[in-house]
Amino acid sequence: MGRSRTDDPEMRRAEPAAACLVPVVARACYKRSNHRPFLIFGIANYMITRRPVKEANQLIVGVIASPADLRFAVAMHQPPDLFELRLDHLCGMLDPLEGKMSILAGRRSGTGRGEPAPVIVTARDPREGGANNLSFQQRLDLLLRFLPYAKYLDVELRSAHGFKSLLERARKQNICRILSFHNFKSAPSPRSLRAKAASAKAHGADIFKVATRTDTPAELAHLVDFVMNKGIDLSVSAMGIGRLGAISRLLLASYGSVLNYGSLRRAQVEGQLPIEVLRSALRR
C-alpha cells in the first residue's frame, strides 16, 4: 500500500526529530500522570502542524465491542472510516448484530447499496486478549458468518496457519487481510517485530497490526523505532497499550500507522483514545 516510508528523503530527515521527541514526551507523561490529558491534546496539536508526511491511506477505526457501542455506531452522524466488529465480545448478540449490518453499510458516503459494510471483522484469540474464551472452531464459525460483510479480516499471526483456508477465501473475495500480534505484558525489540512483520507478509498479509505494552519510554521507543524502520514493504498498524498508550497512538498515527483505532464510548484497553481525538490529530 504505497512505498516504504524509509525510502522517502523527507521522512528520513524527520527521523532524528521524532527520535528526540519520543523520550521527552514519554518522560513527561511517565513522571506527571496528572498532566497526561493536557499533554495528549498538546501533542495532537503539535503533530497536526509539524507532521512531515501525510499518509493517503491512514484510516480511523471505531471499535464496536458491546451492544452500547453498536447502538452508538448506527446513530453516528459522522462515522469513522471503518468499524471493527469484535465478534468475540459480540458473540451473544449475533442475530441483532447481523440485522444492523445494512445500516452500518450506509454509514459512509460513497458506500453503494449492496457493497460490504465498512467493517473489520475479528474474533480475537483468548491468548491475545480475546473475550469469552472462544475455541478455534467457535472463532472460525464467527468469522465465516460475518465475512460477507467485511472489507477487512483480522486474525492473529499465531493463527495464520490454522486459518489458511479462511485467509485464502478472503483474498479471493478482495477482502484486505490483517495479521496481528498483541502483547499486553511487554514490548518486543524492533528486531523481533520486524521478524514478525516478515512472517505476516509471507502468510499473505496486506497489513501487519501490532499492539504492545508501552509503560515506559524505552518500550515506546521500541514501537516507534519499528514503525519508522520496519525494513519491509508492508503497511503497518501500530499502537501502544498502557501508561504511555495514548501518547503512542498519536505519535504512531503521525508517523505511518495506517489503521488507527479509537473508542466510540469507552476505551477497551488502557491508552485507547476517543475517535474525536484521532480525528483532530489527523485533521479529519
Residue pairs with C-beta under 8 A, 6 or more apart in sequence:
1 57
1 206
1 207
1 235
1 258
2 55
2 56
2 57
2 235
3 233
4 230
4 232
4 233
5 11
5 53
5 228
5 255
5 256
6 12
6 228
6 229
6 230
6 231
8 53
10 52
10 53
11 52
11 53
11 228
13 52
14 52
14 53
15 228
15 229
18 224
18 228
18 251
18 255
19 221
19 224
21 251
22 217
22 220
22 221
22 224
22 251
23 217
23 221
25 39
25 43
25 247
25 251
26 216
26 217
26 220
26 221
26 244
26 247
27 217
28 35
28 39
29 35
29 36
29 39
29 243
29 244
29 247
30 216
30 217
30 243
30 244
32 39
33 243
36 246
36 247
39 247
40 246
40 247
40 250
40 273
40 277
41 277
41 280
43 247
43 250
43 251
44 250
44 277
44 280
44 281
45 280
47 250
47 251
47 253
47 254
47 281
48 280
48 281
48 282
48 283
51 254
51 255
53 256
55 256
55 258
57 235
57 258
58 253
58 257
58 258
58 260
58 282
59 80
59 81
59 82
59 258
59 259
59 260
60 80
60 81
60 82
60 260
60 262
60 275
60 278
60 279
60 282
60 284
61 80
61 81
61 82
61 83
61 84
61 120
61 259
61 260
61 261
61 262
62 73
62 76
62 79
62 80
62 82
62 83
62 84
62 261
62 262
62 263
62 264
62 275
63 69
63 83
63 84
63 86
63 261
63 262
63 263
63 264
63 268
63 272
64 70
64 73
64 83
64 84
64 85
64 86
64 90
64 264
65 86
65 89
65 90
65 131
65 268
66 89
66 90
66 265
67 93
67 96
68 265
69 264
69 265
70 90
70 93
70 96
70 97
70 100
72 264
72 265
73 79
73 83
73 104
73 107
73 264
74 100
74 103
74 104
74 107
76 107
76 264
79 107
79 108
80 262
80 275
80 279
81 108
81 118
82 118
82 119
82 120
82 151
82 152
82 259
83 104
83 107
83 117
83 118
83 119
83 120
84 119
84 120
84 122
84 154
84 261
85 97
85 119
85 120
85 121
85 122
85 146
86 122
86 123
86 124
86 131
86 268
87 121
87 122
87 123
87 139
87 142
87 143
87 146
88 122
88 123
88 124
88 130
88 131
88 132
88 134
88 139
88 142
89 131
89 132
90 97
91 123
91 132
91 134
91 138
91 142
92 132
94 142
94 145
98 145
98 146
101 117
101 119
101 149
102 117
104 117
104 118
104 119
104 149
105 111
105 113
105 115
105 116
105 117
105 118
105 149
106 113
107 117
107 118
108 118
111 117
111 118
116 148
116 149
116 150
116 151
116 175
117 149
117 150
117 151
118 151
119 146
119 149
119 150
119 151
119 152
120 150
120 151
120 152
120 153
120 154
120 178
120 259
121 142
121 143
121 146
121 147
121 149
121 150
121 152
121 153
121 154
122 143
122 153
122 154
122 155
122 178
122 180
123 130
123 134
123 138
123 139
123 142
123 143
124 130
124 131
124 139
124 156
124 182
125 139
125 156
125 158
125 159
126 132
126 133
126 134
127 158
128 156
128 158
128 180
128 181
128 182
128 184
129 182
129 184
129 269
130 139
134 142
136 159
136 162
139 159
140 163
140 166
143 153
143 155
143 163
143 166
144 166
147 153
147 166
147 169
147 170
147 173
147 175
150 170
150 175
151 175
151 176
152 175
152 176
152 177
152 178
152 207
153 166
153 167
153 170
153 175
153 176
153 177
153 178
154 178
154 179
154 180
154 209
155 163
155 166
155 167
155 177
155 178
155 179
155 180
156 179
156 180
156 181
156 182
157 179
157 180
157 181
157 196
157 199
157 200
157 203
157 208
158 181
160 167
160 179
160 200
160 203
161 203
167 177
167 203
167 204
168 204
170 176
170 177
171 177
171 204
176 206
176 207
177 204
177 205
177 206
177 207
178 205
178 206
178 207
178 208
178 209
178 237
178 259
179 200
179 203
179 205
179 207
179 208
179 209
180 208
180 209
180 210
180 211
181 193
181 196
181 200
181 208
181 209
181 210
181 211
181 212
182 210
182 211
182 212
183 211
183 212
183 213
184 213
184 241
184 269
185 213
186 212
186 213
186 219
187 212
187 213
187 214
187 218
187 219
187 220
187 222
187 223
187 240
188 196
188 212
188 222
189 222
190 222
190 225
190 226
190 229
193 210
193 212
193 222
193 223
193 226
193 230
194 226
194 230
194 231
194 232
196 208
196 210
197 208
197 210
197 226
197 230
197 231
197 232
197 234
197 236
198 232
200 208
200 234
201 208
201 232
201 233
201 234
205 234
206 235
207 234
207 235
207 236
207 237
207 258
207 259
208 234
208 235
208 236
208 237
209 236
209 237
209 238
209 259
210 223
210 226
210 236
210 237
210 238
210 239
211 238
211 239
211 240
211 241
211 269
212 219
212 222
212 223
212 240
212 241
213 219
213 240
213 241
213 242
214 220
214 223
214 240
214 241
214 242
214 243
214 244
214 245
214 247
214 248
214 271
215 242
215 243
215 244
216 243
216 244
217 244
219 240
219 242
219 244
220 240
220 244
220 247
220 248
220 251
223 238
223 240
223 248
223 252
224 248
224 251
224 252
224 255
226 236
226 238
227 236
227 238
227 252
227 255
227 256
227 257
228 255
228 256
230 236
235 258
236 256
236 257
236 258
237 257
237 258
237 259
237 260
237 261
238 252
238 256
238 257
239 245
239 248
239 249
239 252
239 257
239 260
239 261
239 271
239 272
240 247
240 248
240 249
240 252
240 271
241 269
241 270
241 271
242 270
242 271
243 270
243 271
244 271
245 269
245 270
245 271
245 272
246 271
246 272
246 273
248 271
249 257
249 260
249 261
249 271
249 272
249 273
249 278
250 273
250 277
250 281
252 260
253 260
253 278
253 281
253 282
254 281
260 278
260 282
261 272
262 272
262 273
262 274
262 275
262 276
262 277
262 278
263 272
263 273
263 274
263 275
264 275
267 273
267 274
278 284
